[in-house]
Amino acid sequence: MLRRVLTLVIASFIALVAPSAAHAGPGQGAGKGADKATSWYLALGDSLAAGYQPGVGDDRTGGYVGGVLDALQDTAPKAKLRNISCSGATTTSLMGTDRCTYEAGSQLAEGVEFLKAHKGKVDLVTIDIGANDVTPCARPVVDVTCALTALGTVERNLTATLGQLRAATGPDTQIVVLNYYNPFLAAWLTGPAGQQVAGLSSFLQILLNDAVARSAATVGADVADVATAFKSADKTLVSTAYGTIPANVATICAWTWMCTKSDIHANDAGYAVLAGTVAARLP
């Protein structure tokens, strides 16, 4: 039922335009008969790619990845999903030791092995990674020095990661890198001090997403502009249940759990928007 709802939301969107550990075993997302698949969709990343929601856990066939698969199957009906994402992953852990278990030793190595084993049969690779590098620098207050150091790590590691993925896929496989929405805009609701935090976090969001874009450009990857889809820069005042607040804050409240559970993750509506943002980049 949720998959059908996500598909409908994605279709409408296109028309208009650290959580618990998990095991990323070899068969996730594949299902019976996967060996006969004519094409594949490989998903890597953090808890957003894993479809995490508070109180529920990961859903590697749901979240935004499930919606992207639905969209991909419009043109590649036999496409199958291989989701090796890991909740809590950073750009560093993705390349090395992670809380998830991989036969190849790391999420990146697992992805590279999969791509080499299915050379010419992978239509799409998606990845979102980097938020968990920076988020610790925003709690309980924004530490700019910490954040700037983390941003340098994100760009260096993501560039290296994408380089290995591109080398394993060749030039014909589409790689889509997602940038990020800013859950810390929710601090605006707490008053003047929180509004300063929201403003500073917006500046760091821009720097993070600029780093993502530069890394993507090094391998000719497409960027799914989640930040724009979430109205990150729109400060138009709108009327909500929280009172009259900026549109970007209202969007975070509507599409994530941040304003109700202080949890940065997307809800069903938010994941549908993420999926639609990626789907809009498909050929």
N, C-alpha and C positions, 0 to 999 in steps of 0.2 A: 504494500500500500504506500509506504513512504517513498519507495523508488518511483512509483507512478506520480506521486506529488512532486518529487524533485524534477522529474522529466518535464512536467507541465510548467513548473516555475522557470526551468532553464529555457524552454521554448519561448516563453514570454519575455525573458531577459534578453535573448538574442534578437527578438523582434524589436525591442526597444533600443537596441544598440546596434604541568610536568607531572605528569600523571603516572599511573601504575605501569609496571613492566609488562612486556608482552613478548611472545615468541614469534619470530618471523621465519617460520619453517618453509621448506621448499614448495609446499603445495598450496600456500595461501592464495585465495582468489582464483585459483585455477579451476578446481572442480573436476568431475569425471569427464573424460574425453578430451582433456586439455591438450594432450599430445597431438591431437588431430587439428588443432587450431591453425587457421591459415594466416593469422596475424596476432600481434600482442600489443598490449598497453602495459608499460612498466611504470610504476609509481614509487617514488622515493620521497623521504622527507621526515618531518616531525609529527606531532600529534594531530595537526590539521589533516595531513595526508592519511593518518591512521583513523580519522573520523571520530576522534575522542569527544565525548560529552560527559560532564560531571554526573556522577551517580550511575552512569551506564558503562563507561569504559570505551574501548576501541571498537570500531566497526569498519574494518578494512575493505568491505565491499559496499559500504554506504558512504556517508560523509560527502565530500565533493568528488572523490575519486569515482564512486558509483555513478554519480551524475555525468561525469566526463565519459565514462565507458558507454553509457546510454547514448550520448551524443555521437561518440565515435562510431558506434554500431549503425548509425544512420547511413554511413558511407562504407563501413567495413563490418557487415553484419556478423561475420565469424570471429571478430576480434575478441580476445580473452584478456583477463586482467591478471597481472602479477604485481601485488602490492607488498613491498618489503620495507615500508616505512616503520618508524619506531618512535613512540611517544617519548618525549624528553630529549630527543636527539639534538645535538649541536653540530655545527660544521666540523668540529674536531672529532666528536664521537662517531659521526657518520663515516669518517675515514679510518677509524681505529676501533677501540674497544667501546661497546655500547651496552646498554642494559638489555638489549635484545640479543638473541643467539642466531648466528649466521654460520652456515657450513663453510663459507669462504673466509670467515673471520671478521668481516665488517660489512656494513650496509653497502658501502661503495663497491667493495670487492665482489659482493654477491650480485650487485647490479651489473658490473662489468662482465662477470662470468655468464650471467643470463643473456646479456646482449651478444656476446661472442658465440654462445651456443645456439642463438636464434638469429644469426646474421641475416639481414635482408627480410626478416619476418616481424620486425617490431615497427609498428606504425607510429607510436607515440611514446615519449618519455616525459613525465612531469616530475617536478621537484619543488618543494618549499622547505627551506632550511635557513637558519640564521637568527630567528626570533629568540630561541633559547640561549644564544650567545649573549644577547643584549638585555633580555628581561631581568636577570639578576641585578643589573646596574640601575634598575628603575624601582627597586623595592628595598626598604620602605620609602626611600626618597630617591630622586634621580641623581646619580653620580656621573657627572659629565666625563670626567677623566676615565673612569671605568668604561663608560659607553664608547668613547672614542677608540680606546684600545681594542674593545670587542669588535667594533666595526672594521678595524684593520684586519683582524683575524677572519671575520666573515668573508671579506672580499678575497683575501689570499686563499682561503680554503675552498670557497665556492668556485673560484676560477680554476683551481687544480682539479676539483671534483668534476666540473663540467668538461674540462679537457679530457679526462679519462673516459667519461661517458661518450663524448663525441668520437674519440678515437675508436671506441668499441662499436659504435653504431654505424659510422660512416656518415657521409653528408646527406643522405636521403631520408633519414629518420628525423621526424620533428621532435625537438626538445622544447618544452614550455616550462619556464621558471615563474613561479608565482611570487609577487611581492606581497607586502603585508598591510593589513589594516592596523589601526592603533587603538587597542583596548583601553589604554590609560587615559583616553579622552573622558572616560567615565568619572575621573576625579573632578571634573568640572562641576559635578552635582554637589560637591562637599563645601563649596564656598570659595572665597578669594584665594586662599592658599592652594586649594585643589585646582583652581583655574590656572594658576601659575604652573603647576605640575603638568596640566594638560597642554599648555602652550609649549613647555620645554620638551615634552614627549613628542609633540608634533614635529619639532625641529629634528629630533633624533630619528623619527620615522622617515623623514625625507632623506636623511643621510644613509639610513639602512637601505632604503629602496633604491637610492642612487648606486650604492655598492652592488646590489643585486643586478641592476641594469648593466653596469659596466662588466660584471662577470659574464652575464648572458651574452653580451656583444662579442666576447672573445671567441665564442664558438658558433656564432650565428643562431643562437637560441631565441625564441620568442618570449616576451614577457607578458604574463597575464596581469593586468593592472588592477589588482584587488583594491589598492588604496583609493583609486578613483571610483571604483564601483561602490565602495563604502562611504563615499562623499567626504573623504578625509579633510579636504580643504574648504568645505562648504560651511560657513559660519552664519548662514541665514537663520534667523530666529523662527522657530516653529513651535506650535502648541502641542504638548504631549501630556501624558499622565504625570510626568515629573515637573510640569509647569512649562513656561516658555524657555526653551533652551536652543542652542545652536544645532543645526541639522546634522553636523558630523557626530555630535554627542548623542543625539536622538537615534541615529543609525546604529551606533555601537550598542545602545540599550535595546534596540529592536532585533539585532542580528547576532548578538553574543549574549553570554551569561554574565557579563561584567557588572551590570547594574542591579542584578537580582541575587547573584551568588558570588560576586567578586571573582569570577572565573573567566579567564581570557578567551576561552574557546567559543567557536561559533555554535549557534543553535541550528535547528533544521533549516530555518529561513536563511541564515547566514551561509550554511554549507551549500544551499541551492544557488546563492549568488556567486560563491566561489566557483562552483561547477560551471555556471553560465559564463563567468569571466574567462575561464579556460576554454570552454566550448566555442566562444566567439573567436578564438585564435586558430581554430582548426580550419583546414582548407575546405 
